[in-house]
Amino acid sequence: MIVTVTRSGGFAGLVAQGELDTSSAPDSEQLEAAVQALGTAELGSGRPQPDRYVYRLEVRATPDGAATHHTVAEQDLDASTAWLLERVLG
């Protein structure tokens, strides 16, 4: 599974991006469980707030596979999603 995260917003408005292939990660089962939970999670409004981050995730089963997209605002993060985002952004 390929997970790409783009973080934008925040106080300085900087953009950060990371990508992770879960199949090569030592904690692949935990990563894939966190990704699967995105599909069933209530990710909130996704509306940005001043000086807060917005995260855009792209998930593909294979490098050439169809992508699923998720958007979540910083104030709406749960612990599992926050861990996944931090892990991908490294």
FIGURO-15053 format. One record per atom (N, C-alpha, C): residue in three letters; x, y, z. Coordinates in steps of 0.05 Angstrom, whole numbers, padded with zeros to 5 digits, always signed. Atoms other than C-alpha are relative to their C-alpha. Last residue first. Example, Ala and Ser with C-alpha at 12.3 -4.5 7.8 and 13.67 -1.06 7.14 Angstrom:
// FIGURO-15053
SER-00016-00024-00001;SER+00273-00021+00143;SER-00015+00022+00014;ALA+00018-00024+00000;ALA+00246-00090+00156;ALA+00018+00024+00000;
This chain:
// FIGURO-15053
GLY-00027+00007-00011;GLY+00173+00225+00181;GLY+00014+00024+00010;LEU-00016-00025+00004;LEU+00115+00253+00140;LEU+00028-00003+00011;VAL-00005-00004+00028;VAL+00088+00182+00134;VAL+00017+00025-00005;ARG-00016+00022+00010;ARG+00096+00165+00208;ARG+00007+00004-00030;GLU-00027-00006-00010;GLU+00069+00233+00230;GLU+00019-00021-00011;LEU-00010-00024+00014;LEU+00007+00223+00187;LEU+00029+00006+00008;LEU-00005+00007+00027;LEU-00004+00152+00213;LEU+00012+00024-00016;TRP-00023+00017+00002;TRP+00004+00173+00285;TRP+00007-00007-00028;ALA-00023-00018-00006;ALA-00045+00231+00277;ALA+00026-00017-00001;THR-00006-00016+00024;THR-00094+00183+00244;THR+00024+00018+00004;SER-00010+00018+00021;SER-00090+00134+00301;SER+00007+00015-00025;ALA-00027+00009-00006;ALA-00096+00188+00355;ALA+00012-00018-00022;ASP+00001+00018-00023;ASP-00156+00223+00325;ASP+00028-00011+00003;LEU-00016+00024-00001;LEU-00147+00284+00281;LEU-00006-00017+00025;ASP+00017+00024+00001;ASP-00205+00333+00274;ASP+00015-00026+00002;GLN+00017+00001-00024;GLN-00169+00397+00297;GLN-00018-00025+00000;GLU-00015+00005-00025;GLU-00114+00385+00246;GLU-00018-00004+00024;ALA-00011-00024-00012;ALA-00162+00383+00187;ALA+00013-00008+00027;VAL+00007-00003-00029;VAL-00173+00318+00149;VAL+00014+00025+00010;THR-00009-00026-00010;THR-00176+00304+00074;THR-00009+00002+00029;HIS+00012-00008-00025;HIS-00180+00234+00045;HIS+00011+00028+00007;HIS-00008-00025-00012;HIS-00167+00209-00025;HIS-00015+00006+00026;THR+00021-00009-00017;THR-00169+00139-00054;THR+00010+00024+00015;ALA-00004-00014-00026;ALA-00123+00126-00111;ALA-00026+00006+00014;ALA+00018-00023-00003;ALA-00129+00075-00168;ALA+00004+00011+00028;GLY+00028+00005-00006;GLY-00069+00029-00175;GLY-00016+00026+00003;ASP+00016-00009+00023;ASP-00003+00043-00210;ASP-00030-00002+00005;PRO-00010-00026+00011;PRO+00041+00042-00147;PRO-00017+00010-00024;THR-00024+00005+00015;THR-00004-00012-00116;THR+00010+00026-00012;ALA-00007+00028-00007;ALA-00059-00009-00064;ALA+00026-00008-00013;ARG+00001+00018+00023;ARG-00061+00067-00070;ARG+00009-00028+00009;VAL-00006+00028-00006;VAL-00077+00117-00015;VAL-00003-00017-00025;GLU+00006+00016+00024;GLU-00075+00192-00024;GLU+00010-00028+00007;LEU-00012+00027+00002;LEU-00079+00234+00039;LEU-00009-00012-00026;ARG+00012+00014+00023;ARG-00090+00309+00045;ARG+00015-00026-00004;TYR-00015+00023+00012;TYR-00075+00340+00112;TYR-00017-00012-00022;VAL+00019+00017+00014;VAL-00098+00410+00134;VAL+00017-00022-00013;TYR-00007+00016+00023;TYR-00056+00445+00187;TYR-00025-00013-00013;ARG+00002+00029-00004;ARG-00078+00499+00235;ARG+00006-00013-00026;ASP-00024+00011-00012;ASP-00058+00573+00237;ASP-00001-00030+00006;PRO-00025-00016+00000;PRO-00128+00598+00222;PRO+00022-00014+00015;GLN+00002-00021-00020;GLN-00178+00541+00215;GLN+00026+00016-00001;PRO-00024-00011-00013;PRO-00185+00497+00154;PRO-00008+00021+00021;ARG-00003-00029+00004;ARG-00250+00461+00140;ARG+00024+00011+00015;GLY-00022-00006+00018;GLY-00240+00386+00137;GLY+00003+00029-00006;SER+00009-00018+00021;SER-00309+00378+00168;SER+00022+00004-00021;GLY+00006-00028-00005;GLY-00292+00318+00210;GLY-00007+00016-00025;LEU-00024-00017+00003;LEU-00255+00254+00193;LEU-00007+00030+00005;GLU+00014-00026+00004;GLU-00309+00207+00219;GLU+00023+00021+00000;ALA-00002-00021-00021;ALA-00269+00143+00211;ALA-00017+00024-00008;THR+00023+00002-00018;THR-00292+00083+00169;THR+00000+00023+00021;GLY+00024+00004+00015;GLY-00247+00092+00109;GLY-00025-00001+00017;LEU+00008-00025+00012;LEU-00192+00121+00151;LEU-00026-00002-00015;ALA+00018-00014-00018;ALA-00191+00057+00192;ALA-00009+00027-00011;GLN+00027+00012+00003;GLN-00161+00020+00133;GLN-00020+00014+00018;VAL+00010-00009+00026;VAL-00101+00068+00134;VAL-00028-00011-00004;ALA+00007-00029-00003;ALA-00091+00057+00209;ALA-00011+00011-00026;ALA+00025-00002-00017;ALA-00095-00019+00199;ALA-00008+00029+00003;GLU+00023+00008+00017;GLU-00045-00014+00142;GLU-00026+00001+00015;LEU+00005-00021+00019;LEU+00004+00024+00186;LEU-00024-00006-00017;GLN+00012-00022-00014;GLN-00003-00026+00243;GLN-00006+00024-00019;GLU+00027+00008-00009;GLU+00008-00085+00197;GLU-00014+00023+00014;SER+00019+00000+00022;SER+00067-00051+00162;SER-00028-00007+00009;ASP+00026-00001-00014;ASP+00106-00037+00226;ASP-00023+00001-00020;PRO+00000+00021-00021;PRO+00173-00059+00196;PRO-00027-00001+00015;ALA-00003-00011-00027;ALA+00158-00018+00133;ALA-00001-00022+00021;SER-00028+00001-00007;SER+00170-00047+00064;SER+00006+00010+00029;SER-00010+00028+00003;SER+00098-00064+00049;SER+00029-00003+00009;THR+00003+00015-00025;THR+00075+00003+00077;THR+00011-00028-00001;ASP+00010+00026+00010;ASP+00104+00042+00019;ASP-00002-00018+00025;LEU-00009+00024-00013;LEU+00110+00112+00048;LEU-00013-00025-00013;GLU+00012+00023+00012;GLU+00105+00181+00018;GLU+00012-00025+00013;GLY-00014+00025-00004;GLY+00117+00248+00048;GLY-00015-00022-00013;GLN+00011+00024+00013;GLN+00098+00320+00035;GLN+00018-00024+00006;ALA-00017+00023-00004;ALA+00106+00385+00073;ALA-00013-00024-00013;VAL+00011+00025+00010;VAL+00076+00453+00054;VAL+00021-00022+00005;LEU-00018+00018+00014;LEU+00091+00516+00093;LEU-00014-00026-00008;GLY+00011+00008+00025;GLY+00037+00566+00110;GLY+00018-00018-00017;ALA-00017-00010+00021;ALA+00079+00598+00165;ALA-00011-00007-00028;PHE-00007-00028-00005;PHE+00026+00592+00220;PHE+00016+00011-00024;GLY-00016-00006-00023;GLY-00003+00526+00195;GLY+00008+00030+00000;GLY+00011-00018-00020;GLY-00028+00511+00126;GLY+00019+00005+00022;SER-00002-00029+00007;SER-00009+00451+00085;SER-00013+00016+00022;ARG+00009-00017-00022;ARG+00007+00378+00098;ARG+00003+00029-00009;THR-00008-00028+00005;THR+00011+00330+00039;THR-00012+00016+00023;VAL+00012-00021-00017;VAL+00010+00256+00055;VAL+00011+00027-00008;THR-00012-00026+00004;THR+00023+00199+00006;THR-00016+00020+00016;VAL+00015-00022-00013;VAL+00007+00127+00025;VAL+00016+00026-00004;ILE-00015-00024+00002;ILE+00027+00068-00019;ILE-00016+00023+00011;MET+00017-00023+00000;MET+00000+00000+00000;MET+00018+00025+00000;
